[in-house]
Amino acid sequence: MPDVTKHTLANGMTVLLKEVHSSPIITWIVMYRIGSRNERTGQTGISHWVEHMMFKGTDRFPTGELDKAIDRMGGQWNAFTNTDYTGYYETLPADKIDLALELEADRMVNAHFEPEEVESERTVIISERGMYENRPTFWLQEEVSAAAFRVHGYHHEIIGDLADLQTMTREDLFQHYRTHYVPNNAIAVAVGAFNTDEMLEKIRHHYEAIPAGATPNLFVRPEPPQQGERRVTVIRPSNTSFLQIAYHVPPASHQDWFALNMLSSILSGVGGVVGNKTTRLYKALVEPELAVEIYGGVGTSIDPGLLEFSMVVRDGQTPSACEAAFDAVMDDVLQNNVTEEELLKVKKQARASFAYRTETVTSQAFSYARAENFDSYKWVDQYTERIEAVTLGDLHDVARRYLTRHNRVVGHLIPQEMEA
């Protein structure tokens, strides 16, 4: 793979560039080091709300104008808010990329936040949360996260708590924007058909004149160690029962992350449900018809996060029955009964999955931006090498260290009708 080059502009903005000339397109991503983990009580969901407001136009690009322009060019643009970051991207024909550079530089400093637009978007976001609440699994995930993180910002969902969505003000949103949307808090990535020197000069032209802001004092409170198993039960209208089990694990920058990723793959499949019919949990829960579906995985988070497993309980079965079968599998793993054959298999699957996930310039740009945010862009290029270095002893070690019952949260969702 071509090398990534890293640059720092005079105003502190981090720039990563990678030439890929297989197709005449370029993806441009600007990612800000601000996400829902940094939100105080009273302002949960503010990062996501600001993301919405960034599409409400500037003097240079009024609302709706960019949608039409990018469509005419055959490109696409969008944004995403995560627990650890907020990002904006455009994928355009290579000869049209100047529009992406200009629009992101413009809305870094010139977004309007008109009061009537703020109120209109309040209704939209509250409706969005209502849409999520129509899914029983949203309620279960919210309760499990809240139980797992009593102090840290991973406690609340990205969409935010309804009470905060109802009370946040335009001034709250604008201050969040002005504090965090500064070049020295941004990671910009271009991947595609360009000349590195020419692209860097264009980026300097559009961004280097933007003054650096004060370094944001990100709100983060470390989560204290969990002192015993925590359990939650959710009773909601639903046609199905669900089981979710989450273990506290280190961040993606930690050396144990790769072993945990391989162990998770042995248990529930690479990338969740991809090719998981031969995994341990599928054989223990789906084949005996205790569960309809099993999926799981470990996230790539800045701070210590969760290794989560979710099960859709089959009609006529219970979350407790699934939990008993799950525990039997985990007890076997803790007895060092994972095999070299299993490890070699998931390594092969992980290499194939990684190649597929990083096939497009857009996915590569996102991967580099995300990795630079939680560790370094080099994490992506070293991924397969570090996967290959995982040993059977590493799997046994992380299983004993993290996959214990005192280190987990167990969540049951029981249909309201069944409880009645």
Secondary structure, 3 states (H helix, E strand, C coil): CCCCEEEECCCCCEEEEEECCCCCEEEEEEEECCCHHHCCCCCCCHHHHHHHHCCCCCCCCCCCHHHHHHHHCCCEEEEEECCCCEEEEEEEEHHHHHHHHHHHHHHHHCCCCCHHHHHHHHHHHHHHHHHHHCCHHHHHHHHHHHHHCCCCHHHCCCCCCHHHHHHCCHHHHHHHHHHHCCHHHEEEEEEECCCHHHHHHHHHHHHCCCCCCCCCCCCCCCCCCCCCCEEEEEEECCCCCEEEEEEEECCCCCCHHHHHHHHHHHHHCCCCCCCCCCCHHHHHHHCCCCEEEEEEEECCCCCCEEEEEEEEECCCCCHHHHHHHHHHHHHHHHCCCCCHHHHHHHHHHHHHHHHHHCCCHHHHHHHHHHHHHHCCCHHHHCHHHHHHCCCHHHHHHHHHHHCCHHHEEEEEEEEHHHHC
